[in-house]
Amino acid sequence: MCLIFKMGNGISDNYEEISLLFETQFWKVHSARKKEDQMRVSLFHLKIESFQNRKDRDRFVSSCMSSISCIRRLKHPHVLTIYEVNEDLKTFGFSAEPVDAVISQANNFSEDE
C-alpha cells in the first residue's frame, strides 16, 4: 500500500513508492525509492502529536539536528547514513539508508549487544 507522504520543503517530492514501515514513540518511518536513481531509502517523519507543547518539540528537534549534523560527517558501516534533512521545526524529517526496525523492537540481540 503506497501513501502520499509529505515531509515538507520538497524532500518527499524526490521519492516514490512511499509506504509506512513502522512507528516508534517519536517517528513514523516509511520505505521509499529515490526517483532519480531508484535507490531504496527510509524516510523518518517526526510525529508532532508525540509532544505536549511546542517548546518540548523544538528542543527535541534541535537536539536531533545537532546529532544528525555529527552523524552525517561519519562514514561507518554501523552508523546510519543520512541523505537529506528537512530542518523545519514543524515538519522535521530526514531520509536515510533503508531500515527495517528499530533496535528497541528487535528481538535477535543478546544482552551483551
Jmol script that loads the backbone (N, CA, C; Angstrom):
load data "model"
ATOM      1  N   MET A   1       0.838  -1.179   0.000  1.00  0.00           N
ATOM      2  CA  MET A   1       0.000   0.000   0.000  1.00  0.00           C
ATOM      3  C   MET A   1       0.884   1.244   0.000  1.00  0.00           C
ATOM      4  N   CYS A   2       0.753   2.090  -0.961  1.00  0.00           N
ATOM      5  CA  CYS A   2       1.542   3.315  -1.042  1.00  0.00           C
ATOM      6  C   CYS A   2       0.736   4.485  -0.498  1.00  0.00           C
ATOM      7  N   LEU A   3       1.408   5.366   0.189  1.00  0.00           N
ATOM      8  CA  LEU A   3       0.778   6.546   0.756  1.00  0.00           C
ATOM      9  C   LEU A   3       1.370   7.785   0.111  1.00  0.00           C
ATOM     10  N   ILE A   4       0.602   8.833   0.057  1.00  0.00           N
ATOM     11  CA  ILE A   4       1.167  10.125  -0.325  1.00  0.00           C
ATOM     12  C   ILE A   4       1.709  10.717   0.951  1.00  0.00           C
ATOM     13  N   PHE A   5       2.972  11.013   0.967  1.00  0.00           N
ATOM     14  CA  PHE A   5       3.655  11.410   2.186  1.00  0.00           C
ATOM     15  C   PHE A   5       4.433  12.680   1.918  1.00  0.00           C
ATOM     16  N   LYS A   6       4.158  13.703   2.674  1.00  0.00           N
ATOM     17  CA  LYS A   6       4.861  14.972   2.511  1.00  0.00           C
ATOM     18  C   LYS A   6       5.653  15.276   3.766  1.00  0.00           C
ATOM     19  N   MET A   7       6.965  15.420   3.615  1.00  0.00           N
ATOM     20  CA  MET A   7       7.806  15.804   4.732  1.00  0.00           C
ATOM     21  C   MET A   7       7.957  17.313   4.768  1.00  0.00           C
ATOM     22  N   GLY A   8       7.522  17.992   3.770  1.00  0.00           N
ATOM     23  CA  GLY A   8       7.684  19.433   3.708  1.00  0.00           C
ATOM     24  C   GLY A   8       8.949  19.812   2.978  1.00  0.00           C
ATOM     25  N   ASN A   9       8.969  21.037   2.508  1.00  0.00           N
ATOM     26  CA  ASN A   9      10.132  21.595   1.817  1.00  0.00           C
ATOM     27  C   ASN A   9      10.639  20.721   0.673  1.00  0.00           C
ATOM     28  N   GLY A  10       9.770  19.901   0.080  1.00  0.00           N
ATOM     29  CA  GLY A  10      10.132  19.169  -1.117  1.00  0.00           C
ATOM     30  C   GLY A  10      10.938  17.910  -0.933  1.00  0.00           C
ATOM     31  N   ILE A  11      11.271  17.483   0.280  1.00  0.00           N
ATOM     32  CA  ILE A  11      12.087  16.278   0.445  1.00  0.00           C
ATOM     33  C   ILE A  11      11.378  15.065  -0.122  1.00  0.00           C
ATOM     34  N   SER A  12      10.119  14.863   0.239  1.00  0.00           N
ATOM     35  CA  SER A  12       9.406  13.681  -0.241  1.00  0.00           C
ATOM     36  C   SER A  12       9.117  13.753  -1.736  1.00  0.00           C
ATOM     37  N   ASP A  13       9.207  14.933  -2.327  1.00  0.00           N
ATOM     38  CA  ASP A  13       8.996  15.072  -3.769  1.00  0.00           C
ATOM     39  C   ASP A  13      10.042  14.300  -4.567  1.00  0.00           C
ATOM     40  N   ASN A  14      11.180  14.004  -3.963  1.00  0.00           N
ATOM     41  CA  ASN A  14      12.248  13.274  -4.633  1.00  0.00           C
ATOM     42  C   ASN A  14      12.076  11.760  -4.560  1.00  0.00           C
ATOM     43  N   TYR A  15      10.988  11.305  -3.912  1.00  0.00           N
ATOM     44  CA  TYR A  15      10.818   9.881  -3.654  1.00  0.00           C
ATOM     45  C   TYR A  15       9.470   9.387  -4.146  1.00  0.00           C
ATOM     46  N   GLU A  16       9.401   8.079  -4.434  1.00  0.00           N
ATOM     47  CA  GLU A  16       8.166   7.425  -4.861  1.00  0.00           C
ATOM     48  C   GLU A  16       8.040   6.087  -4.147  1.00  0.00           C
ATOM     49  N   GLU A  17       6.924   5.407  -4.346  1.00  0.00           N
ATOM     50  CA  GLU A  17       6.666   4.120  -3.696  1.00  0.00           C
ATOM     51  C   GLU A  17       6.813   4.237  -2.179  1.00  0.00           C
ATOM     52  N   ILE A  18       6.222   5.266  -1.619  1.00  0.00           N
ATOM     53  CA  ILE A  18       6.342   5.545  -0.192  1.00  0.00           C
ATOM     54  C   ILE A  18       5.281   4.759   0.570  1.00  0.00           C
ATOM     55  N   SER A  19       5.739   3.969   1.557  1.00  0.00           N
ATOM     56  CA  SER A  19       4.792   3.202   2.368  1.00  0.00           C
ATOM     57  C   SER A  19       5.301   3.104   3.809  1.00  0.00           C
ATOM     58  N   LEU A  20       4.370   3.120   4.731  1.00  0.00           N
ATOM     59  CA  LEU A  20       4.703   3.076   6.152  1.00  0.00           C
ATOM     60  C   LEU A  20       5.307   1.732   6.522  1.00  0.00           C
ATOM     61  N   LEU A  21       6.462   1.769   7.191  1.00  0.00           N
ATOM     62  CA  LEU A  21       7.110   0.555   7.695  1.00  0.00           C
ATOM     63  C   LEU A  21       6.716   0.290   9.144  1.00  0.00           C
ATOM     64  N   PHE A  22       6.918   1.317   9.993  1.00  0.00           N
ATOM     65  CA  PHE A  22       6.607   1.183  11.410  1.00  0.00           C
ATOM     66  C   PHE A  22       6.586   2.554  12.054  1.00  0.00           C
ATOM     67  N   GLU A  23       6.085   2.584  13.279  1.00  0.00           N
ATOM     68  CA  GLU A  23       6.079   3.805  14.080  1.00  0.00           C
ATOM     69  C   GLU A  23       6.767   3.527  15.405  1.00  0.00           C
ATOM     70  N   THR A  24       7.429   4.536  15.916  1.00  0.00           N
ATOM     71  CA  THR A  24       8.013   4.484  17.252  1.00  0.00           C
ATOM     72  C   THR A  24       7.387   5.626  18.046  1.00  0.00           C
ATOM     73  N   GLN A  25       7.923   5.870  19.225  1.00  0.00           N
ATOM     74  CA  GLN A  25       7.361   6.921  20.059  1.00  0.00           C
ATOM     75  C   GLN A  25       7.348   8.275  19.355  1.00  0.00           C
ATOM     76  N   PHE A  26       8.431   8.628  18.680  1.00  0.00           N
ATOM     77  CA  PHE A  26       8.556   9.954  18.076  1.00  0.00           C
ATOM     78  C   PHE A  26       8.562   9.965  16.551  1.00  0.00           C
ATOM     79  N   TRP A  27       8.650   8.809  15.898  1.00  0.00           N
ATOM     80  CA  TRP A  27       8.870   8.769  14.453  1.00  0.00           C
ATOM     81  C   TRP A  27       7.883   7.867  13.736  1.00  0.00           C
ATOM     82  N   LYS A  28       7.542   8.271  12.510  1.00  0.00           N
ATOM     83  CA  LYS A  28       6.909   7.405  11.532  1.00  0.00           C
ATOM     84  C   LYS A  28       7.995   7.133  10.500  1.00  0.00           C
ATOM     85  N   VAL A  29       8.240   5.870  10.202  1.00  0.00           N
ATOM     86  CA  VAL A  29       9.304   5.504   9.278  1.00  0.00           C
ATOM     87  C   VAL A  29       8.676   4.832   8.062  1.00  0.00           C
ATOM     88  N   HIS A  30       9.009   5.374   6.896  1.00  0.00           N
ATOM     89  CA  HIS A  30       8.464   4.892   5.628  1.00  0.00           C
ATOM     90  C   HIS A  30       9.590   4.357   4.751  1.00  0.00           C
ATOM     91  N   SER A  31       9.271   3.383   3.924  1.00  0.00           N
ATOM     92  CA  SER A  31      10.210   2.968   2.886  1.00  0.00           C
ATOM     93  C   SER A  31       9.870   3.774   1.633  1.00  0.00           C
ATOM     94  N   ALA A  32      10.868   3.970   0.792  1.00  0.00           N
ATOM     95  CA  ALA A  32      10.655   4.738  -0.443  1.00  0.00           C
ATOM     96  C   ALA A  32      11.791   4.450  -1.416  1.00  0.00           C
ATOM     97  N   ARG A  33      11.595   4.907  -2.645  1.00  0.00           N
ATOM     98  CA  ARG A  33      12.642   4.836  -3.668  1.00  0.00           C
ATOM     99  C   ARG A  33      12.887   6.243  -4.191  1.00  0.00           C
ATOM    100  N   LYS A  34      14.158   6.574  -4.351  1.00  0.00           N
ATOM    101  CA  LYS A  34      14.518   7.876  -4.891  1.00  0.00           C
ATOM    102  C   LYS A  34      14.211   7.886  -6.386  1.00  0.00           C
ATOM    103  N   LYS A  35      13.499   8.902  -6.845  1.00  0.00           N
ATOM    104  CA  LYS A  35      13.091   8.984  -8.250  1.00  0.00           C
ATOM    105  C   LYS A  35      14.289   9.006  -9.194  1.00  0.00           C
ATOM    106  N   GLU A  36      15.313   9.726  -8.811  1.00  0.00           N
ATOM    107  CA  GLU A  36      16.461   9.955  -9.685  1.00  0.00           C
ATOM    108  C   GLU A  36      17.205   8.673 -10.050  1.00  0.00           C
ATOM    109  N   ASP A  37      17.500   7.827  -9.048  1.00  0.00           N
ATOM    110  CA  ASP A  37      18.313   6.643  -9.314  1.00  0.00           C
ATOM    111  C   ASP A  37      17.711   5.338  -8.788  1.00  0.00           C
ATOM    112  N   GLN A  38      16.450   5.384  -8.319  1.00  0.00           N
ATOM    113  CA  GLN A  38      15.732   4.217  -7.802  1.00  0.00           C
ATOM    114  C   GLN A  38      16.372   3.615  -6.546  1.00  0.00           C
ATOM    115  N   MET A  39      17.237   4.376  -5.880  1.00  0.00           N
ATOM    116  CA  MET A  39      17.858   3.898  -4.646  1.00  0.00           C
ATOM    117  C   MET A  39      16.797   3.776  -3.550  1.00  0.00           C
ATOM    118  N   ARG A  40      16.834   2.667  -2.824  1.00  0.00           N
ATOM    119  CA  ARG A  40      15.903   2.438  -1.717  1.00  0.00           C
ATOM    120  C   ARG A  40      16.355   3.230  -0.494  1.00  0.00           C
ATOM    121  N   VAL A  41      15.409   3.886   0.189  1.00  0.00           N
ATOM    122  CA  VAL A  41      15.713   4.682   1.380  1.00  0.00           C
ATOM    123  C   VAL A  41      14.617   4.494   2.418  1.00  0.00           C
ATOM    124  N   SER A  42      14.863   5.015   3.595  1.00  0.00           N
ATOM    125  CA  SER A  42      13.839   5.145   4.624  1.00  0.00           C
ATOM    126  C   SER A  42      13.620   6.624   4.876  1.00  0.00           C
ATOM    127  N   LEU A  43      12.361   7.024   5.025  1.00  0.00           N
ATOM    128  CA  LEU A  43      12.009   8.404   5.345  1.00  0.00           C
ATOM    129  C   LEU A  43      11.526   8.445   6.782  1.00  0.00           C
ATOM    130  N   PHE A  44      12.160   9.258   7.600  1.00  0.00           N
ATOM    131  CA  PHE A  44      11.799   9.420   9.007  1.00  0.00           C
ATOM    132  C   PHE A  44      11.038  10.731   9.151  1.00  0.00           C
ATOM    133  N   HIS A  45       9.838  10.656   9.656  1.00  0.00           N
ATOM    134  CA  HIS A  45       8.993  11.836   9.814  1.00  0.00           C
ATOM    135  C   HIS A  45       8.628  11.975  11.285  1.00  0.00           C
ATOM    136  N   LEU A  46       8.884  13.132  11.868  1.00  0.00           N
ATOM    137  CA  LEU A  46       8.598  13.380  13.283  1.00  0.00           C
ATOM    138  C   LEU A  46       7.097  13.378  13.536  1.00  0.00           C
ATOM    139  N   LYS A  47       6.664  12.638  14.551  1.00  0.00           N
ATOM    140  CA  LYS A  47       5.258  12.612  14.946  1.00  0.00           C
ATOM    141  C   LYS A  47       5.003  13.784  15.890  1.00  0.00           C
ATOM    142  N   ILE A  48       4.456  14.844  15.346  1.00  0.00           N
ATOM    143  CA  ILE A  48       4.191  16.068  16.113  1.00  0.00           C
ATOM    144  C   ILE A  48       3.297  15.773  17.311  1.00  0.00           C
ATOM    145  N   GLU A  49       2.355  14.855  17.152  1.00  0.00           N
ATOM    146  CA  GLU A  49       1.420  14.547  18.236  1.00  0.00           C
ATOM    147  C   GLU A  49       2.093  13.905  19.446  1.00  0.00           C
ATOM    148  N   SER A  50       3.363  13.536  19.329  1.00  0.00           N
ATOM    149  CA  SER A  50       4.107  12.952  20.453  1.00  0.00           C
ATOM    150  C   SER A  50       4.497  13.990  21.495  1.00  0.00           C
ATOM    151  N   PHE A  51       4.336  15.262  21.163  1.00  0.00           N
ATOM    152  CA  PHE A  51       4.780  16.326  22.056  1.00  0.00           C
ATOM    153  C   PHE A  51       3.596  17.102  22.599  1.00  0.00           C
ATOM    154  N   GLN A  52       3.638  17.380  23.894  1.00  0.00           N
ATOM    155  CA  GLN A  52       2.535  18.103  24.518  1.00  0.00           C
ATOM    156  C   GLN A  52       2.582  19.595  24.221  1.00  0.00           C
ATOM    157  N   ASN A  53       3.782  20.124  23.979  1.00  0.00           N
ATOM    158  CA  ASN A  53       3.865  21.550  23.682  1.00  0.00           C
ATOM    159  C   ASN A  53       4.992  21.835  22.697  1.00  0.00           C
ATOM    160  N   ARG A  54       4.950  23.015  22.136  1.00  0.00           N
ATOM    161  CA  ARG A  54       5.907  23.430  21.115  1.00  0.00           C
ATOM    162  C   ARG A  54       7.331  23.496  21.664  1.00  0.00           C
ATOM    163  N   LYS A  55       7.496  23.939  22.891  1.00  0.00           N
ATOM    164  CA  LYS A  55       8.834  24.070  23.473  1.00  0.00           C
ATOM    165  C   LYS A  55       9.537  22.711  23.536  1.00  0.00           C
ATOM    166  N   ASP A  56       8.812  21.666  23.978  1.00  0.00           N
ATOM    167  CA  ASP A  56       9.395  20.323  24.027  1.00  0.00           C
ATOM    168  C   ASP A  56       9.754  19.824  22.634  1.00  0.00           C
ATOM    169  N   ARG A  57       8.851  20.050  21.677  1.00  0.00           N
ATOM    170  CA  ARG A  57       9.102  19.633  20.293  1.00  0.00           C
ATOM    171  C   ARG A  57      10.323  20.342  19.734  1.00  0.00           C
ATOM    172  N   ASP A  58      10.400  21.654  19.917  1.00  0.00           N
ATOM    173  CA  ASP A  58      11.522  22.426  19.382  1.00  0.00           C
ATOM    174  C   ASP A  58      12.846  22.000  20.004  1.00  0.00           C
ATOM    175  N   ARG A  59      12.836  21.712  21.286  1.00  0.00           N
ATOM    176  CA  ARG A  59      14.053  21.248  21.973  1.00  0.00           C
ATOM    177  C   ARG A  59      14.481  19.887  21.410  1.00  0.00           C
ATOM    178  N   PHE A  60      13.518  18.985  21.205  1.00  0.00           N
ATOM    179  CA  PHE A  60      13.806  17.659  20.644  1.00  0.00           C
ATOM    180  C   PHE A  60      14.377  17.787  19.231  1.00  0.00           C
ATOM    181  N   VAL A  61      13.745  18.607  18.402  1.00  0.00           N
ATOM    182  CA  VAL A  61      14.201  18.786  17.023  1.00  0.00           C
ATOM    183  C   VAL A  61      15.602  19.400  16.990  1.00  0.00           C
ATOM    184  N   SER A  62      15.864  20.374  17.846  1.00  0.00           N
ATOM    185  CA  SER A  62      17.203  20.986  17.903  1.00  0.00           C
ATOM    186  C   SER A  62      18.254  19.947  18.268  1.00  0.00           C
ATOM    187  N   SER A  63      17.922  19.088  19.211  1.00  0.00           N
ATOM    188  CA  SER A  63      18.836  18.018  19.604  1.00  0.00           C
ATOM    189  C   SER A  63      19.061  17.044  18.445  1.00  0.00           C
ATOM    190  N   CYS A  64      17.989  16.693  17.745  1.00  0.00           N
ATOM    191  CA  CYS A  64      18.103  15.802  16.590  1.00  0.00           C
ATOM    192  C   CYS A  64      18.957  16.424  15.492  1.00  0.00           C
ATOM    193  N   MET A  65      18.743  17.702  15.214  1.00  0.00           N
ATOM    194  CA  MET A  65      19.523  18.369  14.159  1.00  0.00           C
ATOM    195  C   MET A  65      21.011  18.378  14.504  1.00  0.00           C
ATOM    196  N   SER A  66      21.320  18.601  15.756  1.00  0.00           N
ATOM    197  CA  SER A  66      22.713  18.582  16.192  1.00  0.00           C
ATOM    198  C   SER A  66      23.307  17.178  16.015  1.00  0.00           C
ATOM    199  N   SER A  67      22.558  16.166  16.416  1.00  0.00           N
ATOM    200  CA  SER A  67      23.022  14.785  16.276  1.00  0.00           C
ATOM    201  C   SER A  67      23.185  14.404  14.809  1.00  0.00           C
ATOM    202  N   ILE A  68      22.227  14.782  13.984  1.00  0.00           N
ATOM    203  CA  ILE A  68      22.288  14.461  12.557  1.00  0.00           C
ATOM    204  C   ILE A  68      23.490  15.132  11.908  1.00  0.00           C
ATOM    205  N   SER A  69      23.777  16.348  12.313  1.00  0.00           N
ATOM    206  CA  SER A  69      24.939  17.049  11.780  1.00  0.00           C
ATOM    207  C   SER A  69      26.226  16.256  12.058  1.00  0.00           C
ATOM    208  N   CYS A  70      26.337  15.722  13.247  1.00  0.00           N
ATOM    209  CA  CYS A  70      27.511  14.909  13.610  1.00  0.00           C
ATOM    210  C   CYS A  70      27.522  13.583  12.850  1.00  0.00           C
ATOM    211  N   ILE A  71      26.365  12.932  12.788  1.00  0.00           N
ATOM    212  CA  ILE A  71      26.267  11.623  12.137  1.00  0.00           C
ATOM    213  C   ILE A  71      26.589  11.727  10.651  1.00  0.00           C
ATOM    214  N   ARG A  72      26.183  12.800  10.005  1.00  0.00           N
ATOM    215  CA  ARG A  72      26.421  12.949   8.560  1.00  0.00           C
ATOM    216  C   ARG A  72      27.906  13.040   8.226  1.00  0.00           C
ATOM    217  N   ARG A  73      28.716  13.425   9.180  1.00  0.00           N
ATOM    218  CA  ARG A  73      30.164  13.502   8.947  1.00  0.00           C
ATOM    219  C   ARG A  73      30.836  12.144   9.098  1.00  0.00           C
ATOM    220  N   LEU A  74      30.158  11.195   9.741  1.00  0.00           N
ATOM    221  CA  LEU A  74      30.722   9.870   9.960  1.00  0.00           C
ATOM    222  C   LEU A  74      30.425   8.951   8.791  1.00  0.00           C
ATOM    223  N   LYS A  75      31.362   8.140   8.452  1.00  0.00           N
ATOM    224  CA  LYS A  75      31.171   7.095   7.444  1.00  0.00           C
ATOM    225  C   LYS A  75      31.632   5.790   8.080  1.00  0.00           C
ATOM    226  N   HIS A  76      30.671   5.003   8.549  1.00  0.00           N
ATOM    227  CA  HIS A  76      30.977   3.748   9.221  1.00  0.00           C
ATOM    228  C   HIS A  76      29.828   2.781   8.950  1.00  0.00           C
ATOM    229  N   PRO A  77      30.114   1.505   8.731  1.00  0.00           N
ATOM    230  CA  PRO A  77      29.045   0.553   8.405  1.00  0.00           C
ATOM    231  C   PRO A  77      28.013   0.348   9.515  1.00  0.00           C
ATOM    232  N   HIS A  78      28.330   0.740  10.735  1.00  0.00           N
ATOM    233  CA  HIS A  78      27.399   0.558  11.855  1.00  0.00           C
ATOM    234  C   HIS A  78      26.736   1.859  12.298  1.00  0.00           C
ATOM    235  N   VAL A  79      26.876   2.904  11.488  1.00  0.00           N
ATOM    236  CA  VAL A  79      26.235   4.188  11.775  1.00  0.00           C
ATOM    237  C   VAL A  79      25.291   4.504  10.621  1.00  0.00           C
ATOM    238  N   LEU A  80      24.065   4.868  10.947  1.00  0.00           N
ATOM    239  CA  LEU A  80      23.047   5.163   9.937  1.00  0.00           C
ATOM    240  C   LEU A  80      23.529   6.267   8.995  1.00  0.00           C
ATOM    241  N   THR A  81      23.421   6.021   7.700  1.00  0.00           N
ATOM    242  CA  THR A  81      23.771   7.021   6.693  1.00  0.00           C
ATOM    243  C   THR A  81      22.542   7.873   6.413  1.00  0.00           C
ATOM    244  N   ILE A  82      22.671   9.178   6.605  1.00  0.00           N
ATOM    245  CA  ILE A  82      21.572  10.110   6.393  1.00  0.00           C
ATOM    246  C   ILE A  82      21.841  10.895   5.120  1.00  0.00           C
ATOM    247  N   TYR A  83      20.824  10.951   4.232  1.00  0.00           N
ATOM    248  CA  TYR A  83      20.995  11.596   2.938  1.00  0.00           C
ATOM    249  C   TYR A  83      20.498  13.032   2.916  1.00  0.00           C
ATOM    250  N   GLU A  84      19.231  13.253   3.204  1.00  0.00           N
ATOM    251  CA  GLU A  84      18.636  14.590   3.153  1.00  0.00           C
ATOM    252  C   GLU A  84      17.943  14.887   4.470  1.00  0.00           C
ATOM    253  N   VAL A  85      17.911  16.178   4.846  1.00  0.00           N
ATOM    254  CA  VAL A  85      17.278  16.590   6.098  1.00  0.00           C
ATOM    255  C   VAL A  85      16.367  17.781   5.837  1.00  0.00           C
ATOM    256  N   ASN A  86      15.180  17.732   6.410  1.00  0.00           N
ATOM    257  CA  ASN A  86      14.272  18.876   6.407  1.00  0.00           C
ATOM    258  C   ASN A  86      14.348  19.465   7.814  1.00  0.00           C
ATOM    259  N   GLU A  87      14.928  20.629   7.972  1.00  0.00           N
ATOM    260  CA  GLU A  87      15.172  21.213   9.286  1.00  0.00           C
ATOM    261  C   GLU A  87      14.046  22.107   9.785  1.00  0.00           C
ATOM    262  N   ASP A  88      12.938  22.160   9.072  1.00  0.00           N
ATOM    263  CA  ASP A  88      11.796  22.951   9.528  1.00  0.00           C
ATOM    264  C   ASP A  88      11.260  22.339  10.832  1.00  0.00           C
ATOM    265  N   LEU A  89      11.076  23.169  11.859  1.00  0.00           N
ATOM    266  CA  LEU A  89      10.659  22.663  13.169  1.00  0.00           C
ATOM    267  C   LEU A  89       9.283  22.009  13.146  1.00  0.00           C
ATOM    268  N   LYS A  90       8.407  22.443  12.255  1.00  0.00           N
ATOM    269  CA  LYS A  90       7.050  21.894  12.208  1.00  0.00           C
ATOM    270  C   LYS A  90       6.947  20.609  11.398  1.00  0.00           C
ATOM    271  N   THR A  91       7.858  20.414  10.449  1.00  0.00           N
ATOM    272  CA  THR A  91       7.777  19.252   9.560  1.00  0.00           C
ATOM    273  C   THR A  91       9.099  18.496   9.518  1.00  0.00           C
ATOM    274  N   PHE A  92       9.818  18.477  10.616  1.00  0.00           N
ATOM    275  CA  PHE A  92      11.148  17.886  10.672  1.00  0.00           C
ATOM    276  C   PHE A  92      11.137  16.423  10.233  1.00  0.00           C
ATOM    277  N   GLY A  93      12.108  16.050   9.430  1.00  0.00           N
ATOM    278  CA  GLY A  93      12.265  14.678   8.987  1.00  0.00           C
ATOM    279  C   GLY A  93      13.538  14.536   8.177  1.00  0.00           C
ATOM    280  N   PHE A  94      13.849  13.297   7.823  1.00  0.00           N
ATOM    281  CA  PHE A  94      15.059  13.068   7.033  1.00  0.00           C
ATOM    282  C   PHE A  94      14.949  11.757   6.270  1.00  0.00           C
ATOM    283  N   SER A  95      15.791  11.625   5.246  1.00  0.00           N
ATOM    284  CA  SER A  95      15.902  10.372   4.508  1.00  0.00           C
ATOM    285  C   SER A  95      17.235   9.733   4.885  1.00  0.00           C
ATOM    286  N   ALA A  96      17.231   8.406   4.900  1.00  0.00           N
ATOM    287  CA  ALA A  96      18.424   7.669   5.311  1.00  0.00           C
ATOM    288  C   ALA A  96      18.463   6.328   4.586  1.00  0.00           C
ATOM    289  N   GLU A  97      19.547   5.617   4.813  1.00  0.00           N
ATOM    290  CA  GLU A  97      19.636   4.280   4.241  1.00  0.00           C
ATOM    291  C   GLU A  97      18.466   3.434   4.755  1.00  0.00           C
ATOM    292  N   PRO A  98      18.092   2.393   4.045  1.00  0.00           N
ATOM    293  CA  PRO A  98      16.936   1.591   4.438  1.00  0.00           C
ATOM    294  C   PRO A  98      17.115   0.929   5.806  1.00  0.00           C
ATOM    295  N   VAL A  99      16.054   0.955   6.584  1.00  0.00           N
ATOM    296  CA  VAL A  99      16.000   0.241   7.863  1.00  0.00           C
ATOM    297  C   VAL A  99      14.713  -0.580   7.875  1.00  0.00           C
ATOM    298  N   ASP A 100      14.696  -1.629   8.690  1.00  0.00           N
ATOM    299  CA  ASP A 100      13.509  -2.475   8.788  1.00  0.00           C
ATOM    300  C   ASP A 100      12.840  -2.403  10.146  1.00  0.00           C
ATOM    301  N   ALA A 101      13.602  -2.015  11.171  1.00  0.00           N
ATOM    302  CA  ALA A 101      13.063  -1.943  12.530  1.00  0.00           C
ATOM    303  C   ALA A 101      13.996  -1.093  13.380  1.00  0.00           C
ATOM    304  N   VAL A 102      13.527  -0.720  14.549  1.00  0.00           N
ATOM    305  CA  VAL A 102      14.389  -0.015  15.489  1.00  0.00           C
ATOM    306  C   VAL A 102      14.994  -1.033  16.439  1.00  0.00           C
ATOM    307  N   ILE A 103      16.167  -0.745  16.957  1.00  0.00           N
ATOM    308  CA  ILE A 103      16.863  -1.683  17.838  1.00  0.00           C
ATOM    309  C   ILE A 103      16.002  -2.073  19.036  1.00  0.00           C
ATOM    310  N   SER A 104      15.268  -1.127  19.590  1.00  0.00           N
ATOM    311  CA  SER A 104      14.450  -1.424  20.761  1.00  0.00           C
ATOM    312  C   SER A 104      13.336  -2.422  20.455  1.00  0.00           C
ATOM    313  N   GLN A 105      12.988  -2.606  19.175  1.00  0.00           N
ATOM    314  CA  GLN A 105      11.948  -3.556  18.799  1.00  0.00           C
ATOM    315  C   GLN A 105      12.510  -4.862  18.272  1.00  0.00           C
ATOM    316  N   ALA A 106      13.822  -4.945  18.075  1.00  0.00           N
ATOM    317  CA  ALA A 106      14.437  -6.163  17.557  1.00  0.00           C
ATOM    318  C   ALA A 106      14.637  -7.152  18.695  1.00  0.00           C
ATOM    319  N   ASN A 107      14.335  -8.409  18.422  1.00  0.00           N
ATOM    320  CA  ASN A 107      14.436  -9.440  19.447  1.00  0.00           C
ATOM    321  C   ASN A 107      15.625 -10.346  19.269  1.00  0.00           C
ATOM    322  N   ASN A 108      16.450 -10.110  18.276  1.00  0.00           N
ATOM    323  CA  ASN A 108      17.530 -11.030  17.974  1.00  0.00           C
ATOM    324  C   ASN A 108      18.893 -10.587  18.517  1.00  0.00           C
ATOM    325  N   PHE A 109      18.894  -9.716  19.537  1.00  0.00           N
ATOM    326  CA  PHE A 109      20.145  -9.277  20.138  1.00  0.00           C
ATOM    327  C   PHE A 109      20.330  -9.946  21.496  1.00  0.00           C
ATOM    328  N   SER A 110      21.571 -10.275  21.803  1.00  0.00           N
ATOM    329  CA  SER A 110      21.867 -10.821  23.131  1.00  0.00           C
ATOM    330  C   SER A 110      21.992  -9.667  24.116  1.00  0.00           C
ATOM    331  N   GLU A 111      22.073  -9.974  25.402  1.00  0.00           N
ATOM    332  CA  GLU A 111      22.199  -8.924  26.423  1.00  0.00           C
ATOM    333  C   GLU A 111      23.502  -8.146  26.265  1.00  0.00           C
ATOM    334  N   ASP A 112      24.550  -8.797  25.731  1.00  0.00           N
ATOM    335  CA  ASP A 112      25.839  -8.125  25.529  1.00  0.00           C
ATOM    336  C   ASP A 112      25.792  -7.101  24.405  1.00  0.00           C
ATOM    337  N   GLU A 113      24.918  -7.327  23.431  1.00  0.00           N
ATOM    338  CA  GLU A 113      24.846  -6.422  22.284  1.00  0.00           C
ATOM    339  C   GLU A 113      24.045  -5.199  22.648  1.00  0.00           C
TER     340      GLU A 113
END
end "model"
wireframe off; spacefill off
backbone 0.3
color backbone group
